[in-house]
Amino acid sequence: MHAAIELAAYWAIAFLTLSAAVILLNIFCNVINSDMEMLSTGKEAVISGLASLIEAVGLWLIITFVPDSFRAFGLRAMIVPLIITALIYKVMHLESWGIFEIGLLLAFQLAVVCLTASLLTGHFLQAFIVVVISGMILAVIASFANDL
């Protein structure tokens, strides 16, 4: 496949998962009555587009240039695009978001990616486990947040 098409596909996937994570974060923070503020939908889409482009370029570089036998080790380099994504969201939501919201956003994105990959590959038990574990973690976070 052509490199530009691969990069566009990775960007689309990253954008969809990051947008879903932002929506889930908004819903969860409304449930726990957090004082987190979101920007307008257009601004959030632009932020998600920029951050997902960085994530997609990082993944594309790893898949393109790291040999197959070392790809599992090469995926550890994805921490750099994730840190850049976290910094972008922190700068854009400087006053209203803390490190908790940034971490929760990346956790939501990871959960969405794992759930989608499990469902698309037909591993329904894994998808169920992802939903259960994510739900349990969110329940613990919500119980602590409501006690504060």
N, C-alpha and C positions, 0 to 999 in steps of 0.2 A: 504494500500500500504506500502511497505517496506520503512523505513526511508531513506535509501541510495538512493533509486529511487526517492523519493520526493525531496531530496536535489539536486540530479543531474538535475531534471526537473527545479527546481527553479534557479539553476546555469545557465542552458541553456537559460532560459528566460531572466535572468538578463544580461547574456553575449550578447545576441542578441539585447536587448534594449539599452545597454550601447554602443555597437558597432555602432548601428544606430544613437545614439546621437552624437558620435564622428564624424561620417560621416556628419551629418547635421550641426554640429558646424563648421567643416572644410568648407563646402559649404557656410554657412552664413558668416563666417569671410572672405572668398574670395570675396563674394558679396560686403561687406562693406569695402574692402581693408584694413583689419586689418593686423598687423604685427605678428600675431600669427604663431608660427612654430609648425609643427607636426613632430614627430619622424618617423622612418621607419614603414612600415605596420606591420612587425613582432613585433617590440617593442610596438607599440600601441595595438596589439592583446594581448600581454603578460600583459600589464598594465590593459587592459579591463578584462582579465581573472582573475587576482588577485582581482581587485576591485569588479567584479561581484560575485566572490566567497564569499567575505565578506558580500555583500548585500544579497546573497542567504542564507547564514548561519543565518544572522539576521532574515530574514523572516521565515526560517524554525524553528528557536527557538521560535518565537512568535506563529506561527501556531501550533506547537507541544505542547508547555507547557502552553500557556495561555488558560483558559477556553473559550468556545464559547460566553458566555454572556459578557465577558470582552475583547473580541478580538479587538473591535473597539478602546478601550482605549489602548490596548497593542500595536497597530500599531504606536502609538506615539513614541515608543522606536526605530522605524526605523530611527530616526534622528541620532542615534549613528553610524550605518553603513554608512549613507550618509555623515556624517562628516569625517569618516575614508576614504571613497572613495574620497572626496574632497581633503583631505590631501595627499593621494597617488598621485592624478593627479597634485597637486601643487608641490610636491617634485620632481616628474619625469619631470615636465616641469617648473622648478624653474625660469629660466631666461626669457622664452618667454610667459608664461601665467600669467595673473593677476587674481584677484578675480572675475572679470567680466566673463572671459572665464569659470572658474569653475562653477559659478552660472548658466551660460548659458548652460553648459553641463548637469547639473542636471535638469534644466528646460526642455531641449530637451528630456531627458530620461523620465521625468514625462509625457510630452506630448505624447511621443511614447507609453508609457504604457497605458495611458488613451484612446488614439485612438485605439490601438489594442484591449483592453478589451471591448470597446464600440462596435467595429465591430464584435468581436467574440460572444458577447452576443446578437447581433441583435439590439442594440440601435443606429440606424443610425442617428437620430437627435442629440444625444449626441456626436457622432463622428463628425458630421458636426459642432457643436458648438465648439468642441475642436480645429478643424482646423481653424475656423474663428477667435476665440479668440487668438490662437497662432500666426496666421498670422498678426493680428492687433498689437499684442505686438512686434513682430519682425519688423513690418513696423515702429513703433515708435522708436525702438532701432536703426534701420538703418537710419532713418532720423536724429536722434541726432548724430550718428556716422559719417555721411557724412558731417554734419555741422562743426564738429571739425576739 
